């Protein structure tokens, strides 16, 4: 699927709104889930105190047959899900303009709307569409951004997400991440006592696609930097092995399967290497595998357990979890020199660390009062803040724009996915329609 940007013009700059559990990564690989799911459903539980009022008018369509997606509704849901916007209900709209000449700003001002989105869906051929949009500042009565995206006949949701990204960036200054994807693992003991599936879906939980089905556990999905492949751990041979699979073709290859632990694959920023955990030499250590040459380089050497690798933004460092200091903490190793530095000091348990896109914030799992929560550490200030307060939160994965963190948690005895903004102000649940899901992985940008 390829989405083409037709045009995007920012005319006016608006005001800016601006380890899993440590042992589970290595020793609890034989996880069991109680049910399974395909598409996910998002339930917003908390937003910012004063969300910005916005109206997304139904997009005009002049075709003979109804579209298979409501583009404006997708955009509306995307913006609401960010927690920063409050959308106007269609039943309250006084008109449904689709071009600038039809916009009466007085009506939208009367409805206390600050921003307005209108648009059109055009059929460019029998098999393709173009979605055009205009974003207005109601108070200034000005166009802020105008643009369009083209794609295939079955890409309307993707076109809508691209429009959401453009609107979000125009209003916040931060690149949107609505047209990204997530991978996750589900299972169904009701169908089969050991039945696991790896799914890929849009970031809003729609368009779930089965990537792999196995009667043995699947763990630790990790996206390639071009979002075309997934690396993961599978037990299909009755012991852990690392695989790489093409999302589109389904072609897969077993990368490593030594004796002992083969786990926690993490793709390098350049897409050419995998950081992995192996115990082939007797202890769990971090290695880097060059995918082209198949050269394996050992990175850590310590009697403690080293696991859960993730890369720095520039690819020069690898973060990892280790108990070399007595308790699980997050460390960083410089690949060129081998120098190891401890990054976390607050609390007796910090694991599963990963950096935001700008390298400033470290997202992790931290234990406080016997509860495992998602936390964020500001690496510039050295301060740590808890983002969640539930009892067993794990497997955090960061959106490519650094705005949100998705993670696994429990709700009513079920394993579900949830998300929280990097400042903790926005929260939403992502339960499956039925059953449970775990092990989320947020993709890079698709373009």
C-alpha positions, 0 to 999 in steps of 0.5 A: 500500500502506497499513499501519495501526498498531493499537496500540503501548504501551511499558510498560517502558523497557529498557536502551538498546543502543544521488562515486561517484568525482568524475569519474564523476558528470559525465564517466563517465555512460556506465557499463556493467554486466556483468549484471543482477538483480531481487531481492537477497540479503543476506549478513551479514559482520560484527556487533557483538561481543556481539549481544543474544540474542533469540527470535522465535517463529513467529507463530500463524495459525489459517487454513485455508490457509498464509500466503504469508509467514513473518512471524516469519522476516522479523522475525528476519532484520530484527533479525539484519541490524541486527547488534545481535541474535543470534536463537535458532534455532527448533530450539532453542526449547522451546515456541512460545507466542503469548500471554502466558499460554503464556510460561514465562520459565524456559525462555527464561532457560535458553536465555540469551535476553534478549528474546522476541517472540511474536505472531499473524496474524489475518484481519480480512477476506477481503483483509486481515490484522492482525499483533499482537506482544508483546515481553518482557524475559525476565529481568524477566518483563515486557512491554516493548511490545505492538502491531499493524499491519493491511494488505492480503492481499499486505502481510504482509512490510510488516506484518512489517517494521513489527513489526521497526521497533517491536521495534527502537525499543523495544530501542534507542530508535532508530526502525527503518528496516526498512519502507523501500525502496531503488532501484538500477540493474542491467544485463545485457550477456548479454541485450543489449549495452546494457540497463539497468533501474531497480528499487525493492525493500524494504530487505531486497532483496525484492519488486523491481519494475521501474520503468524499462527502457532501452537507454541508461544510467540514473543517480542515482536520488533519492527524493521526501520522501514516497517516492512518486516517483523523480528520475533521469538517463536517456540515452534521448534519447542525452544526459542528461536528468532525469526524475521518475517516480511509483512507483505509476502509472509516470507520468513527466515530463522535468524538464530537458534542457539542452545539456551536463550535466543530472545529480545530482538531489536532492530538498529536505526539503519535497519541493517542489524539486530540486537539480540540476547543469547546465552550460548556462552553460558550467560545471558548477554547482548549481541549484535547480528549483522543481517547481511554478513551474518556476523555476530558480535558480543557486546556485553561481558558480565556474570550478571544477566543482560537482556532487553536491548534497545538502540539509541537514536544514532545507533551508537549505543545500546540500552539494556536491562541488567542485574549486575548491580544486584537489582534490575536497572537500565544501562547503556553500552557504547558500541565503539568502546564497550563503555557501560554506563548506568542510567537509572538509579531511582527505585530497586527495579527498572527494566525494558528501557527505550528512548523517544525519537529525540533521545531525551526521554527514557520510557521504562517499567519501574516497580513502586510499592510492589506494583509494576508501572510505566515510567518516564525518565528525563535524561536531561534533568534526571527526574523520573515520573510514573505514567500509570498506576495500575498493578502490572504494566509491562512491554512499553513501546513508544510511538515514532513521534514520542507522544504516546506509549503503548503497553500491556496491562490487566483490566478486570482480570484480562490482559489488554493493551493501553496507552498513555501520553508521555506527560501522563495526561492522556490515557486510553484502553485498547481491549480486544473485542473478545479475549486478551492481547499482549506484547505490543510493538509500535511501528516506525513511520510508514513513509 
